[in-house]
Amino acid sequence: MAPTCEPLVRVQADDFDLATETRRLTAGRRDVGAVVSFTGLCRDENGMLEALELEHYPGMAEAEIARISSEAAGRWPLTGLTVIHRFGKIVPGDNIVLVVAASSHRRAAFEAADFLMDFLKSRAPFWKKEHVRGGTGAGWVEAKDADLDDMKRWER
């Protein structure tokens, strides 16, 4: 199905602002009845994490997120869609990812946001390294089986 809107995708080092991104999707629009957002934050892993370092291959990450965002806009009748993913060193409590889906009706916005987050958690082309407190080393993070299982429910 053809996308119902043109998704905005950004991969950036800088932080983002939920209110600004929501206004961008709703300002002057009378056809928006629902906005669903998800903001992913860096956890401190029980006080052990100093920072999470996210790496990506510039161009590839944007293209893959744009592809899956266009798929979401084709599956659900959205009036707007924004996906922002940060890279670099991110400390606990800071934003990592934002998905904002707007639609005339809530169900489409909820499902599109859920679909996109399942993709971002399981298949987005980012490499994550955990830096632990005390300089005792860093380790790469693998996708969790539960995240991969969540993505399976969207397969057609």
N, C-alpha and C positions, 0 to 999 in steps of 0.2 A: 504494500500500500504506500502511496506517496506521502511524504511528511506533511503534517498539518501546520507546521511552523518551521522556521529556520533556527535551529538550536545555536546558542552561543557557548563555545567551549574555550576555556583559557587554562593553560598550564603556566604557573607563575611562582616566583619566589615570594612575592609580596602577599600580605594578608588580604582578606576580603571582608566586605561588610554586608551582612544579610539584608538589612533594611534597604541599602542602596540597590542591591540586586533585585529585590522584590519590587521596589518602585519602578525599576527599569521595565519589568514585565507587565506592570499593571497601570502605569500612568496614562491617563486619557482613554483607557479601554473600558467599555461597558459590557463586553462579552465574557469577562473573567468572573467566574463564580467561586473559584477555589484556587488557592495557592498552597502547595505542600512543599515544605523545605526540609532538608536534612543537612545538618552540619556535623562533620566528623572532627573530633578533637584528639589530640595526642594524650594518651593516658600516661600515668607515671609508673605503671606496673608495680604497685605496692611500694613506691618510693625508690625503686631500683633504677629507673630510667633517667638518664641525664638529658638525652635527646634522641629523636628518631630522625635519621637521615634518609631522605627520599631522593633517588636518582632516576633519571629517565633519559631516553634517547630523543633529543629535540626533533620535532617533526613527526616522528613515529607515534609518540604518546598522544599528541593532539589529533592526528589523523584517526587513530583507533577510537579515541573517545568521541570524536565527531561522527564516526561511522555508527557506533552504538547509540549515540544520541539521536541520529537521524532515524535509526530503526525504532526507537521509542516513539518519536514523533509520527512515525507511520503506523504504529500499533494502537496508539491512543489519540483521541482528538484533543490535542493540546493547543493552547493559544500562545504559549511561550515556554521556553526551556533553557535553563542555564546550568552548566556544569563547570566548576572551577576546582582544580586540583593543584595543590602547592608542591614545591620541591625544595630541596635544601635541608638544612638542619632545623628541626622544629622541636621546641621544648614542650614538656608536659603542660597542658592547659591551653595551648595555642591551636588555632584552626588548621585542619589539614585539607578537608574537602567540603564542597558545597554543591548540593543539587537543589534547584528550585524549579518546580513544574507548575505551570498555570493552565487551567482549563475552565470550561464553562461549568463542569460538574466535578465533584470531589473524587469520585472513583477513579477517573482517568488520571488525575494528578497524583493520587496516592500510588496507583499501580506503576505509573511511569517512573516516579522517584524510587520506588522499591526495586524495580527492574534495574535501573541505572546503578544503584548502590550495590546490588548483588554483582553486577559486572565489574564495578570498580574494585570491590574487595577480592574478586577471584581471578580476573583476567586482564585488568588494566596493566599496561607495560611500564610498571614502576618497580624499582628494586629498593627494598627497605632494609636499613641497617640500624640495629639498636645499639646505642652507646650507653653503657651502664655507669652508674655513679662510682666514683673512686678510681676511674681510669683502669678498671680491671679488664678492659677489652670491649670489643664490639662484635656483634653477630648478625648475620643476615637472617631475615624473617621470611619464612615460606608461607604460601597460602595455606589456610587451614582447611581440613576436609569438610567441615561444616559450611564454610564459605563456598566451596566447590559444589556441595550438595544443594545449597540454596539456589545457585545459578541454574541447575538442571531443571527446576520447575518452569523455567521460561522457554525451554527448548520446544520447537514446533515439530 
